[in-house]
Amino acid sequence: MSVFASPRFLPNVMWADAASCAATGALQVVFTDALAQLTGLPAALLMGTGVFLLAYAALAAFMATRSTPPRALIGLVIAGNFGWAVACAALLVSGVFAVTALGMAWVLAQALCVVVLAELQWTGLRRTRRTGSRAGMARA
């Protein structure tokens, strides 16, 4: 059985999303001032997004505990992840902040991570739709 065909694929991706957001959020909240100096990003931005990421991690973990994650909510997560990546790119190209090389790496790593997660979530969502359609046809 392919890893993509596993009924736990989408919940596992949600656990990965929760873990990455919890780790990033915790780092940004606990080490706000140090990260601000190292990255060139404002402390308020790091703290605000860090708190958001911690709250989001709790929601993603909740979704991961469901045997069938709520499809509409997963769709919002996918859109949010792609939106986060766009916001990261916009932050870097805007030139509003004097972002250091480490800051660029920090922001680009987040963008890359959420794009990969969004793609995996989309794959899992499509797979559950096909599985659900086949199950419905088998019952008919």
C-alpha positions as CSV (number, residue, x, y, z in Angstrom):
1,M,0.0,0.0,0.0
2,S,1.3,3.4,-1.0
3,V,1.8,6.0,1.8
4,F,-0.6,8.2,-0.2
5,A,-3.3,5.5,-0.1
6,S,-3.2,5.1,3.7
7,P,-6.4,6.2,5.4
8,R,-4.1,8.0,7.9
9,F,-2.3,10.0,5.2
10,L,-4.3,13.2,5.7
11,P,-4.3,13.1,9.5
12,N,-0.6,12.4,9.5
13,V,0.0,15.5,7.2
14,M,-2.1,17.5,9.7
15,W,0.1,16.3,12.6
16,A,3.2,17.4,10.6
17,D,1.6,20.8,10.0
18,A,0.8,21.1,13.7
19,A,4.3,20.1,14.7
20,S,6.0,22.5,12.3
21,C,3.7,25.4,13.4
22,A,4.2,24.6,17.1
23,A,8.0,24.5,16.8
24,T,8.1,27.7,14.7
25,G,5.6,29.5,16.9
26,A,7.4,28.5,20.1
27,L,10.7,29.7,18.8
28,Q,9.3,33.0,17.7
29,V,7.5,33.6,21.1
30,V,10.4,32.4,23.3
31,F,13.2,34.0,21.4
32,T,11.5,37.0,19.9
33,D,14.2,39.6,20.7
34,A,17.1,37.3,19.6
35,L,15.3,36.4,16.4
36,A,14.5,40.0,15.7
37,Q,18.2,40.9,15.9
38,L,19.3,37.9,13.9
39,T,16.7,38.1,11.1
40,G,16.0,41.9,10.8
41,L,12.3,41.2,11.3
42,P,10.4,43.3,13.8
43,A,9.8,41.8,17.2
44,A,6.1,42.6,17.1
45,L,5.8,40.7,13.8
46,L,7.7,37.7,15.2
47,M,5.6,37.7,18.4
48,G,2.3,38.1,16.6
49,T,2.9,35.4,14.1
50,G,4.4,33.2,16.7
51,V,1.2,33.4,18.9
52,F,-0.9,32.8,15.7
53,L,1.2,29.7,14.8
54,L,0.7,28.2,18.3
55,A,-3.1,28.7,18.1
56,Y,-3.1,27.2,14.6
57,A,-1.0,24.3,15.8
58,A,-3.7,23.4,18.3
59,L,-6.4,23.5,15.6
60,A,-4.3,21.4,13.2
61,A,-3.6,18.9,16.0
62,F,-7.4,18.7,16.7
63,M,-8.0,18.0,13.0
64,A,-5.3,15.4,13.0
65,T,-7.2,13.5,15.8
66,R,-10.3,13.1,13.7
67,S,-10.6,9.7,11.9
68,T,-11.8,11.8,8.9
69,P,-10.6,15.4,9.1
70,P,-13.4,17.9,8.2
71,R,-13.0,18.5,4.4
72,A,-14.2,22.2,4.5
73,L,-11.7,23.0,7.3
74,I,-8.9,21.2,5.4
75,G,-9.8,23.3,2.4
76,L,-9.4,26.5,4.5
77,V,-6.1,25.2,5.8
78,I,-4.8,24.6,2.3
79,A,-5.8,28.1,1.2
80,G,-4.3,29.5,4.4
81,N,-1.0,27.7,3.8
82,F,-0.7,29.0,0.2
83,G,-1.7,32.5,1.6
84,W,1.1,32.3,4.2
85,A,3.6,31.4,1.4
86,V,2.4,34.4,-0.7
87,A,2.7,36.7,2.4
88,C,6.2,35.4,3.0
89,A,7.2,36.2,-0.5
90,A,5.5,39.6,-0.4
91,L,7.3,40.4,2.9
92,L,10.7,39.7,1.3
93,V,10.2,41.5,-2.0
94,S,8.5,44.5,-0.4
95,G,11.8,45.7,1.1
96,V,9.9,47.2,4.0
97,F,12.3,45.6,6.5
98,A,16.0,45.3,6.4
99,V,15.9,41.5,6.5
100,T,19.3,39.8,7.0
101,A,20.4,36.7,5.1
102,L,19.3,34.6,8.1
103,G,16.0,36.4,8.0
104,M,15.5,35.6,4.3
105,A,16.3,31.9,5.1
106,W,13.8,32.0,8.0
107,V,11.0,33.4,5.9
108,L,11.8,31.2,2.8
109,A,11.9,28.1,5.0
110,Q,8.4,28.9,6.3
111,A,7.1,29.5,2.7
112,L,8.6,26.3,1.4
113,C,7.3,24.3,4.3
114,V,3.7,25.5,4.0
115,V,3.7,25.0,0.2
116,V,4.8,21.4,0.7
117,L,2.2,20.9,3.4
118,A,-0.6,22.5,1.3
119,E,0.3,20.2,-1.6
120,L,0.2,17.1,0.6
121,Q,-3.1,18.3,2.2
122,W,-4.5,18.8,-1.3
123,T,-3.4,15.3,-2.3
124,G,-4.9,13.8,0.8
125,L,-8.2,15.8,0.3
126,R,-8.5,14.6,-3.3
127,R,-7.7,11.0,-2.2
128,T,-10.4,11.1,0.5
129,R,-12.9,12.4,-2.0
130,R,-12.2,9.6,-4.4
131,T,-12.3,7.0,-1.6
132,G,-15.6,8.5,-0.4
133,S,-17.1,8.3,-3.9
134,R,-16.0,4.7,-4.3
135,A,-17.5,3.8,-0.9
136,G,-20.8,5.5,-1.9
137,M,-20.8,3.6,-5.2
138,A,-20.1,0.3,-3.5
139,R,-23.1,0.8,-1.2
140,A,-25.5,1.7,-4.1
